[in-house]
Amino acid sequence: MIRRVLPVAALMIISTVTVAQADVKFSRDIAPILIANCIGCHGERSNAGSFRAHNYQSLMRAGRSGLPSIVPGQPEKSNMLKLLLSTSPTDRMPSNDDPLKPAQLAAITTWIKEGAKFDGSDPAANLKSLVGPRQFPAAPATYRTTVPVLAIAFVPGSTDVALGGYNEVTIWNSTSGALKRRIDHLPQRIQALTFTRDGKSLLVTGGVPGEYGETSLVNMQSGERSVISDALPDIALAAAFSPDEKTVAVGGADASVTLYEVATHKRIWSNKVHSDWVTSLSFSPDGHFLASASKDMTIKIYEVANGSLFTTYSGHNRQIGKYRGAAPVWAVRFAPDEQIAYSAGGGKWIQVWDPVKARDETGDAGDMEERFAKQGHARYYETGFEHEVFALAISGPFLFASSADGLVKQFELKTGTEIRKYPGHQDWVFGLATDAASGRMASGSYDGEVRIWDTKTGQLVVKFIAKPA
């Protein structure tokens, strides 16, 4: 982990380590040690000593010293183990932290002696994906303070509304604002909620920022959680069912997009072409395309069949023209009946575009000036918002958008004509959901307030603070 070569005397320490019980597994025994003690300085985004340990593939490479990190079958020649065992305050790893416990050192020594084998399916996979689903604690009986409402979904067949809480999902009566049910032992922060059409299962997406992410299915009858996704190295921010509900796409702060089979939880494909958070996902109505919005100011379109990149929509990063500007994209939604996408984030407009036409208009650096001079096929709906748009929802012929302005606006889907405003929130509005059957819309803000609206009249039905007490 550092380039300094240890003296011969230090190598003798290895022989004094009590060897752990045989059959040490990398994913079960070694990966958790590395996650807890090493990847903070030697991770995917940090490489102290030109060494990374966030996956098996990187772990087996030499750092700046050029000395082999791990030599299968030979602990005494493995530089990483020498540094872990060193008694020198300037050489020992972890640096500026407590040394590993004897049992941990014994496990690593035994693993190397047995051949330093990898028991996972992908040596390049982040170590956090190898340790399995995290077990979350019960939600607190009462909340000492409010939590941001980042995720909202109407329960199919009723007017009840599900909200993301702290280690839980809460179910509320959307007429009275009364708390009806709590489902706990869920991720600390919940970023997205989506029900299956029959209402029997709820897709819950979230995790712990900077540490862990997952998407799981919760049985609404039993409350049992079944994790669909891999264990992500950072929080999962978005998930979406395919139109037939046989697959689920998951994206998160690690910039990845992965497709899973719902029935088996098997990973079908994974792609990492974004350079920043994946913030929103949407399938085209025929299931052919998947769109992923990102903080990197682009939207990627994938062929769902194989995960290949179909095109990149860069309309949110225009340098020339009336609608120029560069801003993160927080939301993307396909129209329910045609291959048209709606996207929004920074800027004062919602963009409307066709993936096929977007690909046809994409060129290279040689024709950049000519392309920038043209308007292109995209349309722009002026929103009138002063700040960013965080969420989009489509209900029948209407498009809803929530923003950092503290309000939601309703537009005509086909023309972008503003129908009405839904004001009153005192903080950024992240949560947004609509229910065509009841004609209701729910909005949730960062300060924990939820507002339920009648979209036929624009009247406020009820408002409440989503704080179990």
N, C-alpha and C positions, 0 to 999 in steps of 0.2 A: 504494500500500500504506500510505501515510500521507497526512494531509490537507494537509501543507505544499506550497505551489506553488513550483516551482523557478524560478530566475531565467532570463532569456532566454539568457544565456551558456551555460547547461547544455544548452539545446536544440540548440546547434550541435554538441555531441558526437556526436549521432546521425549527422550527415553524415560523420563520420570513421570510422564502423564499416564494416569490409569486408563487403560483402554476400555472403552464403553462396550456394552453388550453387543455382540455381533448383529449383523443384518440391520445396519443403520441405513435409513432411507433419506435420500436428498430432500424430497418434497416434504416429508413428515418431520425430519429431525434437523436438517441443515438449513433449509430455506428460512424457517422462522428465526433462526439465530442471525442470519445475514440481514434479514429485514429489520430486525430490532436494533442491530448494532453497527451495520456497515453502510447501508445504501443511502444514509443521510449525506455522507461525504463522497461516496462512490456509487452514485445512482445514475439513472438515465439522464438527468440534467446536471450532474456534477461529477467531476472525475479527478478528484485530488490525487496527485501522484500519477496522473494519466492512467488511472485504473478505475474500472467500473465493476460492480458486483451485483447489478440489478437483474441479471439473468445468468444462466449457467454458461452460455456461450462466452460472455464477457469475463466471467469469473475465471475461466480457464486460460485467459490471455495474460501475458506479462504486462506489468506496468512500466513506468518510466525507467526503473532500474534495469529492465531487460531480463531479470531473473524470472524463471517460471513460477507463476503463482501457485499452481497445483501440479504436482507430478504424481499421477495415479500409481498407487502401490508404494510410494516412497515419501512418507511424511517428512523425513529428514532433509529432503531436497525441495520441499514446497515452501516458497518464500512467504506466502500468506500466513502459514502456520507458525513460521519462525517469528514473524512480527506479532502475532497474537500471544505468543509465549514469552516474548522478551521481557526482561526485568528492567530494562533501561527506560527511564521516563521520556526520553526523546525519540525512542524507536517503537515502543510498544503501541499496538493498536487494540482497541479503538483509541484514537488520540484524544487526550483531554477528557477521558471518561473512565469509568470503572472497568477493570479487566473482565474478560469473560469468566464465568464460573467454571470450576473444575469439570463439572459434568458436560458443559458445552464444549470445552476444549477436548475432552475425551471423545465426544461424538464426532467432532471434526477429524480428529486423528484417526479414529477407527474408519470413518468414511473414506479417507484418503488411502489408508492401508488396504482397504477392500477393493480399491480400484477407482475411487471417485466417480462412481457410476451415476448416470442421470436416469431417473425413473419416470420422467414426464413424457409428453408427446411432442413438445416443441422446445428445443434448447434455447431459442431466442425469446421465448415468452417471459414476461416479467415475473419475478419470483412470487409476487403477491397473488398471481393467478394460480399458483401451485398449492397454496395452503388451504384451499377450500373455503366455503362460505363462512362468514363471521357470525358468531352468535351474539345477538343484541340483547341488552337488558330490557326489563319491563319499563314502560313509560312512567314518569313520575305521577303520583296520585293527584297532585295539583301542580299547576305551573306558577312559579314565583313571578314570572314575567311573561309577556306575550312572545310568541315565536312568529317569524315571517310566514305568511301563507303563500307558498310557492307553487302548490299543486292543488287543483280542484277538478272534480269529476262528478257529474250527476249519475245517480244510481238508476240504471235502466228499469223502466216499469214503475217508477215512483218519482216523486219530486225531492226525495232526500238527496243530500249532497255530501260527497266524501272529501275530506281535507287532509293534507299532509301535516302531521304534528311532529312532536319530538319523540322519536322511537315509536311512533304509532300513526295510524290513520284513524281519524274521528269521523263519525257519521252524524249529520245534523238534519233536523227538520227544516226545510227551506221556507216554510210558512211562518212557523213560530220562532225559529232560531234555537230550539231546544236540542241539547245533546242527546242522542239516542244510543250510541254505541261507541266503544273504543276497541281497536284491534292493535295490540302492541307487540313487542319483540321484533320491531321493524327497524330499518336504518335510522340513524340519528337525524339526518336531514333528508327529507323526501322532496324530490325535484319534479316528478311527473307521476300522474295517475291516469290509467285508462282501463275502463271496464270492457270485458267481453260483451258482445251484443246481448247475450242471454242474462247478463248480470250475475252469473254464478262465480266469476273469478275477476280479480282486480290485479292489473299489472302495476307494480310498485317499483319506482326507480329512484335511486338515491345512494346514500353512503355516508362516509365521513370525509370532508374536504381534505385533500392532500394525502389521504391514507388508503381509502378503500371505496370501491363502488360496486353496485350490483343492480340487477333487475330480477324481480321475482314475481311469481303468481301467488296470490293469496286467495284461498278458498273462502268465499263469503259466508258459507254455512258454519265451517269449523274454525275459521281464522288461521288455519295452518298455512305456513309460508313454504313455497317450493322455489328454490333459486334456479333461474333459467340461465343466466349469464355466467361467464367466468368471473372470478374475483378480480376486479379491475384495480390498477395501481392508484387510481384517483377516483373521485366521486363520479357516478354516472349521472348525466344531466338530462338525457332524453331517451325515449323508447317509443316504438310504434308497432302496432299489429299490421301485418299484411292484410289485404282485403278479405282473404279467405280465413284469416286468423290461425293459419298453420305455422307461420313464422313470426318472429319478433326481431326488429332491428334495435340495437342499443348503441348509444354514443355517449361520450363523456369528456371529462377534463383532460384525459390522456390523449385526446385528438383521434381516437380510433372509432371506427364504425364496424360493428359485427352483426352478422345475421345468425339467428339460432332457430332450430326446429322446436316448436312448442312441446310436442308430444314426448320427445326424447331428450330435450335440452342440449342436443348436439350442436356444436358450432358448424355452420355451413360454410361461411367464409368471413374473413376479416380484412379490412383495408385501413390504411393509415396514410392518406394523402393530404389530410388537413395539417396545418402547422400550429393550430391552437384549438381551444375547446370546441367540441361539437355541441351545439346549443339546441338544435331542433331537428326532428326527422319527420318525413312524410312519404308515404307510398302513393304512386299514381293510382287512379281508380281501377286500372286493368292489372295492377300488380307488376307491370313490366319495369318500372323505374322506382328508385328510392332516392330521395333528395335529402342531403344533410347540410344544414346551415352551420356556420362557424364564426367564432370570434376573429378568425383570420380574414374576414371581409369577403369570403367566397361561399358559394353553394356548389357542392359536388353532386353530380347525378351518376348513379351506378346502374348497371344492368343487374337486376335482382337475380337472374338465373345463375350468374357466375361471379358477381362482385366486381367486375371490371369497370373502370371509370369510363362513362359515356361522354361526359363533357363537364366543363367548369363554367358556372355562371358568375361573371365578375361585374355585374351591374352595380354592385354596392361599392365599387372601387373605381369610379370613373374620374378621369383627369380633365376631360374636356366636355363642354356642352352645358345645357341648362341644368341637367340633373347630375352634375359632377359632385364628387365627394367621396371620402373614404371612411367607412365605419363598420363596426362589427355587425353581423347578421344574427338577430336573436330568434327569429321565427320564420318558418317556411311551411306552407300548406298547399297541397294540390286541391284543385276544384273537385267536387264529388263526382262529376259526370264528364269531365274532359281532361285532357293532358295539359292543363294550364296551371302554372304555379304562381302563388302569391308569397312575397317575402318582404320582411321589414326588419328594421333595427335602428341605426342612426339615420339621420336625414329626415326630411319632412314629407316623405311620400312612401306609399306602399308600391312595390314593383310587381308587375304582372307580365309573365313571360312563358314561352314555350321551350322546353328542353331541346327539341329537335332543331328549331330555328336558332336557338342559342348556339348549338354546336356548329351549324352552318355559317354563323357569323363570326365564329372564332378563327383567328388567324395566327400569324407569327409576328416577330419583330419587324420583318420586312414590309408588312402592309399595315403596321400599327397606326400610322398617321391617317391613312385612308379610312380605316375602320373607326377611329375615334371621331372623324369628321361626320360620320353618319349617325343618325339617331338610333337605328336598329329597330327591331320589331317590338321591343318592350314598351309597355304602357306604364304610366306613373299616376297613381291616385294621390292627390294632395290631401294630407291628413289634417293639417292645421295644428298638429301637436308641436309644442315648443321643444320637447325632449324626446328621448328614445322610445320606440315601441318594443315592448317585451314579449307580447303574445298575440297570436291571431287565432280566431275560431270562425268556422263557417257553419251557418245554420240556415238551411233552405236557400232563399235568394239573397241572404245577407252575409256580410263579412264584418266581424267585430275585431277591434284592436284595443289593447290596453297599453298604457304608457306610464312613463315617469312623471307625467303631468298630474297624476292622481285621478285620472278618469278613463272611461271606456267610451269609444265611439262606434256607432253602427253605420255601415255603408251599404249601398246597393252593390251586390257582388259584380254584376256585369258592367256597370258604368262608373263605379267609384263615388257616386253621389252620396253625400252625407245625409243620413236619415235623422239621427238624433245623438245627443250626448248623454252620458250617465256619470254625473259628477258626484262629489262628496268625499272621496277618499283624501286623506291627509298625507299619504305617503305613496311611494311607487307601487303601481299595480302590476304584480307579477302573475297572479293566478287568474285564469279566465276559462270559463266553460259555458256551453250553451246546451239547451235541451229543446229540440224542435217540438216534441210531443206536448210539453207543457207551456211552451212559449216563454221559458225563463232563461235568464242569464245570471251567472254567478261571477263575482269579481272579488279577488282577495289581495290585500296589500301587505307591504313589508312590516307594518305596525301591528299586524294580526287581525285587522278588521275584515269582515266578510259582508258583502252586500248582495242581496238577491233582488233581481229586477224582473218586471213583467215587460217583455220586449214588444208586446202588442200595443201597450199604452205608454211605455217609458216610465211607469211608476215604480217607486221603490216598494218592494214587498216587505222586507225585513232587513235589519242590519244587526250584527252581533260581533263580539270579539271571540275568536276561536281559542279560548283559554279554558280548558277543563278546570273546574274549581270544586 
